[in-house]
């Protein structure tokens, strides 16, 4: 595929770099620590003992955690690698 001034494989390198950046971001997040709560920090419902044992330091019940995981968080929005797509907007 013709890539203009880009060298062969530049798209693959960009995808791999984006994946590496995201993995590094996820690994840098602080792990849950401390003692698990017995009741959810959001809704005050009891957190099952099995969940407390499975995830040390858990603070939310399953429903509240799923709700938080489902919310979209905007990040960056800037293509740092300067692809042509980012310049077309």
PDB file with SEQRES, HELIX, SHEET and CRYST1 records, atoms N, CA, C and O in Angstrom:
SEQRES   1 A   89  UNK UNK UNK UNK UNK UNK UNK UNK UNK UNK UNK UNK UNK          
SEQRES   2 A   89  UNK UNK UNK UNK UNK UNK UNK UNK UNK UNK UNK UNK UNK          
SEQRES   3 A   89  UNK UNK UNK UNK UNK UNK UNK UNK UNK UNK UNK UNK UNK          
SEQRES   4 A   89  UNK UNK UNK UNK UNK UNK UNK UNK UNK UNK UNK UNK UNK          
SEQRES   5 A   89  UNK UNK UNK UNK UNK UNK UNK UNK UNK UNK UNK UNK UNK          
SEQRES   6 A   89  UNK UNK UNK UNK UNK UNK UNK UNK UNK UNK UNK UNK UNK          
SEQRES   7 A   89  UNK UNK UNK UNK UNK UNK UNK UNK UNK UNK UNK                  
HELIX    1 AA1 UNK A   10  UNK A   28  1                                  19    
HELIX    2 AA2 UNK A   49  UNK A   54  1                                   6    
HELIX    3 AA3 UNK A   62  UNK A   70  1                                   9    
HELIX    4 AA4 UNK A   84  UNK A   87  1                                   4    
CRYST1    1.000    1.000    1.000  90.00  90.00  90.00 P 1           1          
ATOM      1  N   UNK A   1       0.843  -1.173   0.000  1.00  0.00           N  
ATOM      2  CA  UNK A   1       0.000   0.000   0.000  1.00  0.00           C  
ATOM      3  C   UNK A   1       0.887   1.235   0.000  1.00  0.00           C  
ATOM      4  O   UNK A   1       1.871   1.307   0.736  1.00  0.00           O  
ATOM      5  N   UNK A   2       0.536   2.186  -0.817  1.00  0.00           N  
ATOM      6  CA  UNK A   2       1.307   3.423  -0.892  1.00  0.00           C  
ATOM      7  C   UNK A   2       1.045   4.262   0.347  1.00  0.00           C  
ATOM      8  O   UNK A   2      -0.100   4.413   0.774  1.00  0.00           O  
ATOM      9  N   UNK A   3       2.095   4.799   0.913  1.00  0.00           N  
ATOM     10  CA  UNK A   3       1.944   5.572   2.137  1.00  0.00           C  
ATOM     11  C   UNK A   3       2.481   6.981   2.026  1.00  0.00           C  
ATOM     12  O   UNK A   3       2.772   7.607   3.045  1.00  0.00           O  
ATOM     13  N   UNK A   4       2.619   7.488   0.836  1.00  0.00           N  
ATOM     14  CA  UNK A   4       3.154   8.841   0.709  1.00  0.00           C  
ATOM     15  C   UNK A   4       4.607   8.853   1.141  1.00  0.00           C  
ATOM     16  O   UNK A   4       5.432   8.096   0.630  1.00  0.00           O  
ATOM     17  N   UNK A   5       4.905   9.728   2.093  1.00  0.00           N  
ATOM     18  CA  UNK A   5       6.284   9.824   2.583  1.00  0.00           C  
ATOM     19  C   UNK A   5       6.578   8.826   3.688  1.00  0.00           C  
ATOM     20  O   UNK A   5       7.724   8.683   4.114  1.00  0.00           O  
ATOM     21  N   UNK A   6       5.546   8.136   4.153  1.00  0.00           N  
ATOM     22  CA  UNK A   6       5.744   7.176   5.237  1.00  0.00           C  
ATOM     23  C   UNK A   6       6.477   5.941   4.727  1.00  0.00           C  
ATOM     24  O   UNK A   6       6.279   5.520   3.587  1.00  0.00           O  
ATOM     25  N   UNK A   7       7.297   5.381   5.550  1.00  0.00           N  
ATOM     26  CA  UNK A   7       8.011   4.172   5.162  1.00  0.00           C  
ATOM     27  C   UNK A   7       7.072   2.973   5.230  1.00  0.00           C  
ATOM     28  O   UNK A   7       6.011   3.049   5.851  1.00  0.00           O  
ATOM     29  N   UNK A   8       7.450   1.880   4.604  1.00  0.00           N  
ATOM     30  CA  UNK A   8       6.648   0.660   4.629  1.00  0.00           C  
ATOM     31  C   UNK A   8       6.502   0.171   6.065  1.00  0.00           C  
ATOM     32  O   UNK A   8       7.471   0.148   6.824  1.00  0.00           O  
ATOM     33  N   UNK A   9       5.292  -0.217   6.427  1.00  0.00           N  
ATOM     34  CA  UNK A   9       5.047  -0.727   7.771  1.00  0.00           C  
ATOM     35  C   UNK A   9       4.780   0.349   8.802  1.00  0.00           C  
ATOM     36  O   UNK A   9       4.670   0.043   9.989  1.00  0.00           O  
ATOM     37  N   UNK A  10       4.672   1.608   8.384  1.00  0.00           N  
ATOM     38  CA  UNK A  10       4.480   2.698   9.339  1.00  0.00           C  
ATOM     39  C   UNK A  10       3.147   2.582  10.066  1.00  0.00           C  
ATOM     40  O   UNK A  10       3.054   2.903  11.251  1.00  0.00           O  
ATOM     41  N   UNK A  11       2.117   2.126   9.364  1.00  0.00           N  
ATOM     42  CA  UNK A  11       0.801   1.986   9.997  1.00  0.00           C  
ATOM     43  C   UNK A  11       0.866   0.919  11.077  1.00  0.00           C  
ATOM     44  O   UNK A  11       0.332   1.111  12.169  1.00  0.00           O  
ATOM     45  N   UNK A  12       1.504  -0.189  10.788  1.00  0.00           N  
ATOM     46  CA  UNK A  12       1.646  -1.259  11.784  1.00  0.00           C  
ATOM     47  C   UNK A  12       2.437  -0.776  12.991  1.00  0.00           C  
ATOM     48  O   UNK A  12       2.092  -1.091  14.130  1.00  0.00           O  
ATOM     49  N   UNK A  13       3.483  -0.023  12.747  1.00  0.00           N  
ATOM     50  CA  UNK A  13       4.278   0.518  13.858  1.00  0.00           C  
ATOM     51  C   UNK A  13       3.443   1.466  14.710  1.00  0.00           C  
ATOM     52  O   UNK A  13       3.565   1.471  15.935  1.00  0.00           O  
ATOM     53  N   UNK A  14       2.600   2.264  14.072  1.00  0.00           N  
ATOM     54  CA  UNK A  14       1.751   3.196  14.813  1.00  0.00           C  
ATOM     55  C   UNK A  14       0.740   2.441  15.672  1.00  0.00           C  
ATOM     56  O   UNK A  14       0.506   2.809  16.823  1.00  0.00           O  
ATOM     57  N   UNK A  15       0.146   1.395  15.120  1.00  0.00           N  
ATOM     58  CA  UNK A  15      -0.807   0.589  15.887  1.00  0.00           C  
ATOM     59  C   UNK A  15      -0.106  -0.072  17.059  1.00  0.00           C  
ATOM     60  O   UNK A  15      -0.628  -0.052  18.174  1.00  0.00           O  
ATOM     61  N   UNK A  16       1.051  -0.653  16.839  1.00  0.00           N  
ATOM     62  CA  UNK A  16       1.806  -1.308  17.904  1.00  0.00           C  
ATOM     63  C   UNK A  16       2.209  -0.310  18.991  1.00  0.00           C  
ATOM     64  O   UNK A  16       2.168  -0.633  20.178  1.00  0.00           O  
ATOM     65  N   UNK A  17       2.598   0.898  18.587  1.00  0.00           N  
ATOM     66  CA  UNK A  17       2.976   1.918  19.558  1.00  0.00           C  
ATOM     67  C   UNK A  17       1.768   2.359  20.382  1.00  0.00           C  
ATOM     68  O   UNK A  17       1.893   2.600  21.583  1.00  0.00           O  
ATOM     69  N   UNK A  18       0.609   2.465  19.751  1.00  0.00           N  
ATOM     70  CA  UNK A  18      -0.605   2.832  20.486  1.00  0.00           C  
ATOM     71  C   UNK A  18      -0.974   1.755  21.500  1.00  0.00           C  
ATOM     72  O   UNK A  18      -1.357   2.062  22.628  1.00  0.00           O  
ATOM     73  N   UNK A  19      -0.858   0.507  21.097  1.00  0.00           N  
ATOM     74  CA  UNK A  19      -1.145  -0.603  22.012  1.00  0.00           C  
ATOM     75  C   UNK A  19      -0.152  -0.610  23.159  1.00  0.00           C  
ATOM     76  O   UNK A  19      -0.542  -0.807  24.310  1.00  0.00           O  
ATOM     77  N   UNK A  20       1.117  -0.399  22.868  1.00  0.00           N  
ATOM     78  CA  UNK A  20       2.142  -0.358  23.916  1.00  0.00           C  
ATOM     79  C   UNK A  20       1.882   0.780  24.903  1.00  0.00           C  
ATOM     80  O   UNK A  20       2.043   0.607  26.111  1.00  0.00           O  
ATOM     81  N   UNK A  21       1.479   1.944  24.384  1.00  0.00           N  
ATOM     82  CA  UNK A  21       1.167   3.077  25.257  1.00  0.00           C  
ATOM     83  C   UNK A  21       0.008   2.755  26.187  1.00  0.00           C  
ATOM     84  O   UNK A  21       0.056   3.063  27.378  1.00  0.00           O  
ATOM     85  N   UNK A  22      -1.030   2.138  25.644  1.00  0.00           N  
ATOM     86  CA  UNK A  22      -2.206   1.803  26.454  1.00  0.00           C  
ATOM     87  C   UNK A  22      -1.861   0.759  27.508  1.00  0.00           C  
ATOM     88  O   UNK A  22      -2.309   0.869  28.650  1.00  0.00           O  
ATOM     89  N   UNK A  23      -1.079  -0.247  27.150  1.00  0.00           N  
ATOM     90  CA  UNK A  23      -0.662  -1.257  28.127  1.00  0.00           C  
ATOM     91  C   UNK A  23       0.172  -0.640  29.236  1.00  0.00           C  
ATOM     92  O   UNK A  23       0.001  -0.982  30.406  1.00  0.00           O  
ATOM     93  N   UNK A  24       1.068   0.261  28.880  1.00  0.00           N  
ATOM     94  CA  UNK A  24       1.888   0.934  29.894  1.00  0.00           C  
ATOM     95  C   UNK A  24       1.015   1.781  30.817  1.00  0.00           C  
ATOM     96  O   UNK A  24       1.260   1.837  32.022  1.00  0.00           O  
ATOM     97  N   UNK A  25      -0.008   2.442  30.257  1.00  0.00           N  
ATOM     98  CA  UNK A  25      -0.915   3.249  31.069  1.00  0.00           C  
ATOM     99  C   UNK A  25      -1.676   2.372  32.051  1.00  0.00           C  
ATOM    100  O   UNK A  25      -1.835   2.731  33.218  1.00  0.00           O  
ATOM    101  N   UNK A  26      -2.148   1.213  31.577  1.00  0.00           N  
ATOM    102  CA  UNK A  26      -2.901   0.320  32.451  1.00  0.00           C  
ATOM    103  C   UNK A  26      -2.017  -0.276  33.546  1.00  0.00           C  
ATOM    104  O   UNK A  26      -2.452  -0.436  34.686  1.00  0.00           O  
ATOM    105  N   UNK A  27      -0.773  -0.604  33.192  1.00  0.00           N  
ATOM    106  CA  UNK A  27       0.137  -1.169  34.193  1.00  0.00           C  
ATOM    107  C   UNK A  27       0.562  -0.152  35.239  1.00  0.00           C  
ATOM    108  O   UNK A  27       0.928  -0.521  36.355  1.00  0.00           O  
ATOM    109  N   UNK A  28       0.516   1.129  34.884  1.00  0.00           N  
ATOM    110  CA  UNK A  28       0.947   2.161  35.826  1.00  0.00           C  
ATOM    111  C   UNK A  28      -0.149   2.540  36.827  1.00  0.00           C  
ATOM    112  O   UNK A  28       0.115   3.251  37.798  1.00  0.00           O  
ATOM    113  N   UNK A  29      -1.380   2.066  36.591  1.00  0.00           N  
ATOM    114  CA  UNK A  29      -2.468   2.376  37.515  1.00  0.00           C  
ATOM    115  C   UNK A  29      -2.179   1.722  38.863  1.00  0.00           C  
ATOM    116  O   UNK A  29      -1.690   0.594  38.914  1.00  0.00           O  
ATOM    117  N   UNK A  30      -2.476   2.420  39.941  1.00  0.00           N  
ATOM    118  CA  UNK A  30      -2.222   1.828  41.250  1.00  0.00           C  
ATOM    119  C   UNK A  30      -3.143   0.634  41.492  1.00  0.00           C  
ATOM    120  O   UNK A  30      -4.338   0.687  41.198  1.00  0.00           O  
ATOM    121  N   UNK A  31      -2.580  -0.421  42.022  1.00  0.00           N  
ATOM    122  CA  UNK A  31      -3.363  -1.608  42.339  1.00  0.00           C  
ATOM    123  C   UNK A  31      -4.207  -1.342  43.580  1.00  0.00           C  
ATOM    124  O   UNK A  31      -3.870  -0.507  44.419  1.00  0.00           O  
ATOM    125  N   UNK A  32      -5.303  -2.069  43.671  1.00  0.00           N  
ATOM    126  CA  UNK A  32      -6.122  -1.953  44.867  1.00  0.00           C  
ATOM    127  C   UNK A  32      -5.310  -2.433  46.066  1.00  0.00           C  
ATOM    128  O   UNK A  32      -4.620  -3.450  46.004  1.00  0.00           O  
ATOM    129  N   UNK A  33      -5.406  -1.693  47.133  1.00  0.00           N  
ATOM    130  CA  UNK A  33      -4.643  -2.046  48.327  1.00  0.00           C  
ATOM    131  C   UNK A  33      -5.524  -1.891  49.545  1.00  0.00           C  
ATOM    132  O   UNK A  33      -6.613  -1.320  49.485  1.00  0.00           O  
ATOM    133  N   UNK A  34      -5.039  -2.401  50.625  1.00  0.00           N  
ATOM    134  CA  UNK A  34      -5.748  -2.251  51.874  1.00  0.00           C  
ATOM    135  C   UNK A  34      -6.821  -3.298  52.038  1.00  0.00           C  
ATOM    136  O   UNK A  34      -6.900  -4.273  51.290  1.00  0.00           O  
ATOM    137  N   UNK A  35      -7.631  -3.070  53.024  1.00  0.00           N  
ATOM    138  CA  UNK A  35      -8.679  -4.016  53.355  1.00  0.00           C  
ATOM    139  C   UNK A  35      -9.938  -3.705  52.545  1.00  0.00           C  
ATOM    140  O   UNK A  35     -10.262  -2.542  52.303  1.00  0.00           O  
ATOM    141  N   UNK A  36     -10.627  -4.737  52.139  1.00  0.00           N  
ATOM    142  CA  UNK A  36     -11.869  -4.559  51.402  1.00  0.00           C  
ATOM    143  C   UNK A  36     -12.938  -3.994  52.319  1.00  0.00           C  
ATOM    144  O   UNK A  36     -12.963  -4.270  53.518  1.00  0.00           O  
ATOM    145  N   UNK A  37     -13.816  -3.199  51.734  1.00  0.00           N  
ATOM    146  CA  UNK A  37     -14.955  -2.697  52.487  1.00  0.00           C  
ATOM    147  C   UNK A  37     -16.022  -3.787  52.573  1.00  0.00           C  
ATOM    148  O   UNK A  37     -16.101  -4.651  51.700  1.00  0.00           O  
ATOM    149  N   UNK A  38     -16.830  -3.746  53.609  1.00  0.00           N  
ATOM    150  CA  UNK A  38     -17.929  -4.702  53.729  1.00  0.00           C  
ATOM    151  C   UNK A  38     -19.167  -4.200  53.011  1.00  0.00           C  
ATOM    152  O   UNK A  38     -20.027  -4.990  52.624  1.00  0.00           O  
ATOM    153  N   UNK A  39     -19.263  -2.874  52.831  1.00  0.00           N  
ATOM    154  CA  UNK A  39     -20.395  -2.265  52.138  1.00  0.00           C  
ATOM    155  C   UNK A  39     -19.877  -1.329  51.051  1.00  0.00           C  
ATOM    156  O   UNK A  39     -18.833  -0.695  51.206  1.00  0.00           O  
ATOM    157  N   UNK A  40     -20.614  -1.255  49.962  1.00  0.00           N  
ATOM    158  CA  UNK A  40     -20.229  -0.463  48.794  1.00  0.00           C  
ATOM    159  C   UNK A  40     -20.070   1.012  49.150  1.00  0.00           C  
ATOM    160  O   UNK A  40     -20.890   1.570  49.880  1.00  0.00           O  
ATOM    161  N   UNK A  41     -19.027   1.635  48.640  1.00  0.00           N  
ATOM    162  CA  UNK A  41     -18.757   3.044  48.903  1.00  0.00           C  
ATOM    163  C   UNK A  41     -19.771   3.949  48.208  1.00  0.00           C  
ATOM    164  O   UNK A  41     -19.956   5.093  48.622  1.00  0.00           O  
ATOM    165  N   UNK A  42     -20.438   3.453  47.151  1.00  0.00           N  
ATOM    166  CA  UNK A  42     -21.408   4.262  46.425  1.00  0.00           C  
ATOM    167  C   UNK A  42     -22.836   4.073  46.918  1.00  0.00           C  
ATOM    168  O   UNK A  42     -23.519   5.043  47.247  1.00  0.00           O  
ATOM    169  N   UNK A  43     -23.286   2.820  46.969  1.00  0.00           N  
ATOM    170  CA  UNK A  43     -24.708   2.569  47.245  1.00  0.00           C  
ATOM    171  C   UNK A  43     -24.986   1.986  48.630  1.00  0.00           C  
ATOM    172  O   UNK A  43     -26.147   1.815  48.999  1.00  0.00           O  
ATOM    173  N   UNK A  44     -23.952   1.680  49.395  1.00  0.00           N  
ATOM    174  CA  UNK A  44     -24.086   1.145  50.757  1.00  0.00           C  
ATOM    175  C   UNK A  44     -24.604  -0.293  50.814  1.00  0.00           C  
ATOM    176  O   UNK A  44     -24.890  -0.793  51.901  1.00  0.00           O  
ATOM    177  N   UNK A  45     -24.731  -0.971  49.664  1.00  0.00           N  
ATOM    178  CA  UNK A  45     -25.139  -2.378  49.668  1.00  0.00           C  
ATOM    179  C   UNK A  45     -23.975  -3.229  50.149  1.00  0.00           C  
ATOM    180  O   UNK A  45     -22.812  -2.852  50.002  1.00  0.00           O  
ATOM    181  N   UNK A  46     -24.298  -4.376  50.724  1.00  0.00           N  
ATOM    182  CA  UNK A  46     -23.261  -5.271  51.225  1.00  0.00           C  
ATOM    183  C   UNK A  46     -22.484  -5.877  50.053  1.00  0.00           C  
ATOM    184  O   UNK A  46     -23.071  -6.296  49.055  1.00  0.00           O  
ATOM    185  N   UNK A  47     -21.163  -5.918  50.190  1.00  0.00           N  
ATOM    186  CA  UNK A  47     -20.294  -6.540  49.190  1.00  0.00           C  
ATOM    187  C   UNK A  47     -20.139  -8.005  49.582  1.00  0.00           C  
ATOM    188  O   UNK A  47     -19.746  -8.294  50.712  1.00  0.00           O  
ATOM    189  N   UNK A  48     -20.438  -8.938  48.675  1.00  0.00           N  
ATOM    190  CA  UNK A  48     -20.321 -10.361  49.008  1.00  0.00           C  
ATOM    191  C   UNK A  48     -18.908 -10.726  49.471  1.00  0.00           C  
ATOM    192  O   UNK A  48     -17.912 -10.210  48.965  1.00  0.00           O  
ATOM    193  N   UNK A  49     -18.859 -11.619  50.433  1.00  0.00           N  
ATOM    194  CA  UNK A  49     -17.569 -12.041  51.002  1.00  0.00           C  
ATOM    195  C   UNK A  49     -16.668 -12.642  49.923  1.00  0.00           C  
ATOM    196  O   UNK A  49     -15.455 -12.437  49.942  1.00  0.00           O  
ATOM    197  N   UNK A  50     -17.251 -13.376  48.994  1.00  0.00           N  
ATOM    198  CA  UNK A  50     -16.450 -13.974  47.912  1.00  0.00           C  
ATOM    199  C   UNK A  50     -15.763 -12.895  47.090  1.00  0.00           C  
ATOM    200  O   UNK A  50     -14.610 -13.063  46.690  1.00  0.00           O  
ATOM    201  N   UNK A  51     -16.456 -11.786  46.831  1.00  0.00           N  
ATOM    202  CA  UNK A  51     -15.853 -10.671  46.083  1.00  0.00           C  
ATOM    203  C   UNK A  51     -14.740 -10.030  46.900  1.00  0.00           C  
ATOM    204  O   UNK A  51     -13.696  -9.676  46.352  1.00  0.00           O  
ATOM    205  N   UNK A  52     -14.948  -9.878  48.184  1.00  0.00           N  
ATOM    206  CA  UNK A  52     -13.927  -9.290  49.053  1.00  0.00           C  
ATOM    207  C   UNK A  52     -12.652 -10.130  49.052  1.00  0.00           C  
ATOM    208  O   UNK A  52     -11.545  -9.593  49.062  1.00  0.00           O  
ATOM    209  N   UNK A  53     -12.819 -11.450  49.038  1.00  0.00           N  
ATOM    210  CA  UNK A  53     -11.653 -12.338  49.023  1.00  0.00           C  
ATOM    211  C   UNK A  53     -10.974 -12.358  47.656  1.00  0.00           C  
ATOM    212  O   UNK A  53      -9.748 -12.421  47.560  1.00  0.00           O  
ATOM    213  N   UNK A  54     -11.785 -12.303  46.605  1.00  0.00           N  
ATOM    214  CA  UNK A  54     -11.243 -12.398  45.244  1.00  0.00           C  
ATOM    215  C   UNK A  54     -10.476 -11.148  44.837  1.00  0.00           C  
ATOM    216  O   UNK A  54      -9.489 -11.226  44.105  1.00  0.00           O  
ATOM    217  N   UNK A  55     -10.941  -9.978  45.320  1.00  0.00           N  
ATOM    218  CA  UNK A  55     -10.317  -8.711  44.937  1.00  0.00           C  
ATOM    219  C   UNK A  55      -9.933  -7.950  46.206  1.00  0.00           C  
ATOM    220  O   UNK A  55     -10.744  -7.188  46.732  1.00  0.00           O  
ATOM    221  N   UNK A  56      -8.723  -8.141  46.702  1.00  0.00           N  
ATOM    222  CA  UNK A  56      -8.308  -7.429  47.915  1.00  0.00           C  
ATOM    223  C   UNK A  56      -8.387  -5.916  47.711  1.00  0.00           C  
ATOM    224  O   UNK A  56      -7.901  -5.396  46.707  1.00  0.00           O  
ATOM    225  N   UNK A  57      -8.989  -5.224  48.647  1.00  0.00           N  
ATOM    226  CA  UNK A  57      -9.089  -3.776  48.574  1.00  0.00           C  
ATOM    227  C   UNK A  57     -10.306  -3.282  47.814  1.00  0.00           C  
ATOM    228  O   UNK A  57     -10.400  -2.094  47.506  1.00  0.00           O  
ATOM    229  N   UNK A  58     -11.247  -4.179  47.502  1.00  0.00           N  
ATOM    230  CA  UNK A  58     -12.431  -3.789  46.735  1.00  0.00           C  
ATOM    231  C   UNK A  58     -13.271  -2.790  47.532  1.00  0.00           C  
ATOM    232  O   UNK A  58     -13.441  -2.929  48.744  1.00  0.00           O  
ATOM    233  N   UNK A  59     -13.792  -1.784  46.831  1.00  0.00           N  
ATOM    234  CA  UNK A  59     -14.566  -0.716  47.484  1.00  0.00           C  
ATOM    235  C   UNK A  59     -15.998  -0.638  46.972  1.00  0.00           C  
ATOM    236  O   UNK A  59     -16.841   0.005  47.598  1.00  0.00           O  
ATOM    237  N   UNK A  60     -16.292  -1.293  45.823  1.00  0.00           N  
ATOM    238  CA  UNK A  60     -17.601  -1.187  45.197  1.00  0.00           C  
ATOM    239  C   UNK A  60     -18.237  -2.560  45.019  1.00  0.00           C  
ATOM    240  O   UNK A  60     -17.544  -3.562  44.844  1.00  0.00           O  
ATOM    241  N   UNK A  61     -19.578  -2.590  45.066  1.00  0.00           N  
ATOM    242  CA  UNK A  61     -20.296  -3.816  44.755  1.00  0.00           C  
ATOM    243  C   UNK A  61     -20.212  -4.070  43.250  1.00  0.00           C  
ATOM    244  O   UNK A  61     -19.747  -3.213  42.499  1.00  0.00           O  
ATOM    245  N   UNK A  62     -20.651  -5.223  42.820  1.00  0.00           N  
ATOM    246  CA  UNK A  62     -20.551  -5.593  41.407  1.00  0.00           C  
ATOM    247  C   UNK A  62     -21.332  -4.625  40.527  1.00  0.00           C  
ATOM    248  O   UNK A  62     -20.836  -4.198  39.484  1.00  0.00           O  
ATOM    249  N   UNK A  63     -22.557  -4.273  40.941  1.00  0.00           N  
ATOM    250  CA  UNK A  63     -23.396  -3.392  40.117  1.00  0.00           C  
ATOM    251  C   UNK A  63     -22.760  -2.015  39.937  1.00  0.00           C  
ATOM    252  O   UNK A  63     -22.728  -1.489  38.825  1.00  0.00           O  
ATOM    253  N   UNK A  64     -22.258  -1.434  41.014  1.00  0.00           N  
ATOM    254  CA  UNK A  64     -21.637  -0.103  40.928  1.00  0.00           C  
ATOM    255  C   UNK A  64     -20.348  -0.150  40.111  1.00  0.00           C  
ATOM    256  O   UNK A  64     -20.049   0.783  39.365  1.00  0.00           O  
ATOM    257  N   UNK A  65     -19.583  -1.238  40.252  1.00  0.00           N  
ATOM    258  CA  UNK A  65     -18.353  -1.375  39.480  1.00  0.00           C  
ATOM    259  C   UNK A  65     -18.667  -1.495  37.994  1.00  0.00           C  
ATOM    260  O   UNK A  65     -17.989  -0.889  37.165  1.00  0.00           O  
ATOM    261  N   UNK A  66     -19.700  -2.281  37.653  1.00  0.00           N  
ATOM    262  CA  UNK A  66     -20.092  -2.415  36.252  1.00  0.00           C  
ATOM    263  C   UNK A  66     -20.560  -1.080  35.687  1.00  0.00           C  
ATOM    264  O   UNK A  66     -20.280  -0.760  34.532  1.00  0.00           O  
ATOM    265  N   UNK A  67     -21.271  -0.303  36.496  1.00  0.00           N  
ATOM    266  CA  UNK A  67     -21.729   1.013  36.048  1.00  0.00           C  
ATOM    267  C   UNK A  67     -20.546   1.937  35.773  1.00  0.00           C  
ATOM    268  O   UNK A  67     -20.536   2.665  34.781  1.00  0.00           O  
ATOM    269  N   UNK A  68     -19.557   1.905  36.651  1.00  0.00           N  
ATOM    270  CA  UNK A  68     -18.361   2.743  36.440  1.00  0.00           C  
ATOM    271  C   UNK A  68     -17.575   2.279  35.231  1.00  0.00           C  
ATOM    272  O   UNK A  68     -17.080   3.100  34.459  1.00  0.00           O  
ATOM    273  N   UNK A  69     -17.455   0.970  35.059  1.00  0.00           N  
ATOM    274  CA  UNK A  69     -16.712   0.447  33.917  1.00  0.00           C  
ATOM    275  C   UNK A  69     -17.406   0.773  32.610  1.00  0.00           C  
ATOM    276  O   UNK A  69     -16.752   0.906  31.575  1.00  0.00           O  
ATOM    277  N   UNK A  70     -18.718   0.902  32.644  1.00  0.00           N  
ATOM    278  CA  UNK A  70     -19.482   1.167  31.438  1.00  0.00           C  
ATOM    279  C   UNK A  70     -19.471   2.616  31.007  1.00  0.00           C  
ATOM    280  O   UNK A  70     -19.808   2.916  29.861  1.00  0.00           O  
ATOM    281  N   UNK A  71     -19.093   3.530  31.894  1.00  0.00           N  
ATOM    282  CA  UNK A  71     -19.089   4.940  31.521  1.00  0.00           C  
ATOM    283  C   UNK A  71     -17.857   5.239  30.679  1.00  0.00           C  
ATOM    284  O   UNK A  71     -16.752   4.787  30.979  1.00  0.00           O  
ATOM    285  N   UNK A  72     -18.073   6.006  29.628  1.00  0.00           N  
ATOM    286  CA  UNK A  72     -16.989   6.354  28.714  1.00  0.00           C  
ATOM    287  C   UNK A  72     -16.222   7.546  29.269  1.00  0.00           C  
ATOM    288  O   UNK A  72     -16.806   8.576  29.605  1.00  0.00           O  
ATOM    289  N   UNK A  73     -14.931   7.394  29.357  1.00  0.00           N  
ATOM    290  CA  UNK A  73     -14.082   8.486  29.820  1.00  0.00           C  
ATOM    291  C   UNK A  73     -13.276   9.003  28.639  1.00  0.00           C  
ATOM    292  O   UNK A  73     -12.544   8.254  27.993  1.00  0.00           O  
ATOM    293  N   UNK A  74     -13.420  10.277  28.371  1.00  0.00           N  
ATOM    294  CA  UNK A  74     -12.677  10.871  27.263  1.00  0.00           C  
ATOM    295  C   UNK A  74     -11.207  10.987  27.642  1.00  0.00           C  
ATOM    296  O   UNK A  74     -10.862  11.428  28.738  1.00  0.00           O  
ATOM    297  N   UNK A  75     -10.359  10.585  26.720  1.00  0.00           N  
ATOM    298  CA  UNK A  75      -8.928  10.691  26.947  1.00  0.00           C  
ATOM    299  C   UNK A  75      -8.293  11.354  25.752  1.00  0.00           C  
ATOM    300  O   UNK A  75      -8.703  11.116  24.616  1.00  0.00           O  
ATOM    301  N   UNK A  76      -7.330  12.159  25.984  1.00  0.00           N  
ATOM    302  CA  UNK A  76      -6.492  12.738  24.942  1.00  0.00           C  
ATOM    303  C   UNK A  76      -7.223  13.316  23.759  1.00  0.00           C  
ATOM    304  O   UNK A  76      -7.552  14.502  23.741  1.00  0.00           O  
ATOM    305  N   UNK A  77      -7.481  12.486  22.772  1.00  0.00           N  
ATOM    306  CA  UNK A  77      -8.114  12.947  21.559  1.00  0.00           C  
ATOM    307  C   UNK A  77      -7.133  13.499  20.542  1.00  0.00           C  
ATOM    308  O   UNK A  77      -7.536  13.905  19.452  1.00  0.00           O  
ATOM    309  N   UNK A  78      -5.871  13.519  20.878  1.00  0.00           N  
ATOM    310  CA  UNK A  78      -4.855  14.047  19.975  1.00  0.00           C  
ATOM    311  C   UNK A  78      -3.995  12.879  19.514  1.00  0.00           C  
ATOM    312  O   UNK A  78      -3.513  12.084  20.321  1.00  0.00           O  
ATOM    313  N   UNK A  79      -3.816  12.795  18.222  1.00  0.00           N  
ATOM    314  CA  UNK A  79      -2.961  11.756  17.679  1.00  0.00           C  
ATOM    315  C   UNK A  79      -1.522  12.255  17.745  1.00  0.00           C  
ATOM    316  O   UNK A  79      -1.088  13.049  16.910  1.00  0.00           O  
ATOM    317  N   UNK A  80      -0.795  11.781  18.742  1.00  0.00           N  
ATOM    318  CA  UNK A  80       0.565  12.275  18.959  1.00  0.00           C  
ATOM    319  C   UNK A  80       1.521  11.861  17.855  1.00  0.00           C  
ATOM    320  O   UNK A  80       2.581  12.462  17.687  1.00  0.00           O  
ATOM    321  N   UNK A  81       1.154  10.851  17.115  1.00  0.00           N  
ATOM    322  CA  UNK A  81       2.068  10.372  16.091  1.00  0.00           C  
ATOM    323  C   UNK A  81       1.906  11.119  14.774  1.00  0.00           C  
ATOM    324  O   UNK A  81       2.629  10.855  13.813  1.00  0.00           O  
ATOM    325  N   UNK A  82       0.959  12.050  14.729  1.00  0.00           N  
ATOM    326  CA  UNK A  82       0.833  12.940  13.572  1.00  0.00           C  
ATOM    327  C   UNK A  82       0.426  12.272  12.283  1.00  0.00           C  
ATOM    328  O   UNK A  82       0.955  12.604  11.223  1.00  0.00           O  
ATOM    329  N   UNK A  83      -0.518  11.320  12.350  1.00  0.00           N  
ATOM    330  CA  UNK A  83      -0.946  10.692  11.110  1.00  0.00           C  
ATOM    331  C   UNK A  83      -1.747  11.697  10.279  1.00  0.00           C  
ATOM    332  O   UNK A  83      -2.225  12.711  10.788  1.00  0.00           O  
ATOM    333  N   UNK A  84      -1.876  11.393   9.022  1.00  0.00           N  
ATOM    334  CA  UNK A  84      -2.606  12.284   8.125  1.00  0.00           C  
ATOM    335  C   UNK A  84      -4.069  12.406   8.556  1.00  0.00           C  
ATOM    336  O   UNK A  84      -4.679  13.461   8.380  1.00  0.00           O  
ATOM    337  N   UNK A  85      -4.634  11.335   9.118  1.00  0.00           N  
ATOM    338  CA  UNK A  85      -6.029  11.361   9.553  1.00  0.00           C  
ATOM    339  C   UNK A  85      -6.260  12.455  10.581  1.00  0.00           C  
ATOM    340  O   UNK A  85      -7.301  13.110  10.559  1.00  0.00           O  
ATOM    341  N   UNK A  86      -5.312  12.664  11.475  1.00  0.00           N  
ATOM    342  CA  UNK A  86      -5.495  13.677  12.519  1.00  0.00           C  
ATOM    343  C   UNK A  86      -5.445  15.096  11.951  1.00  0.00           C  
ATOM    344  O   UNK A  86      -5.932  16.035  12.581  1.00  0.00           O  
ATOM    345  N   UNK A  87      -4.861  15.252  10.771  1.00  0.00           N  
ATOM    346  CA  UNK A  87      -4.723  16.563  10.180  1.00  0.00           C  
ATOM    347  C   UNK A  87      -5.889  16.909   9.260  1.00  0.00           C  
ATOM    348  O   UNK A  87      -5.983  18.039   8.780  1.00  0.00           O  
ATOM    349  N   UNK A  88      -6.772  15.955   9.011  1.00  0.00           N  
ATOM    350  CA  UNK A  88      -7.888  16.190   8.097  1.00  0.00           C  
ATOM    351  C   UNK A  88      -9.069  16.846   8.774  1.00  0.00           C  
ATOM    352  O   UNK A  88      -9.981  17.301   8.083  1.00  0.00           O  
ATOM    353  N   UNK A  89      -9.096  16.914  10.075  1.00  0.00           N  
ATOM    354  CA  UNK A  89     -10.238  17.469  10.805  1.00  0.00           C  
ATOM    355  C   UNK A  89     -10.318  18.958  10.657  1.00  0.00           C  
ATOM    356  O   UNK A  89     -11.222  19.586  11.209  1.00  0.00           O  
TER     357      UNK A  89                                                      
END                                                                             
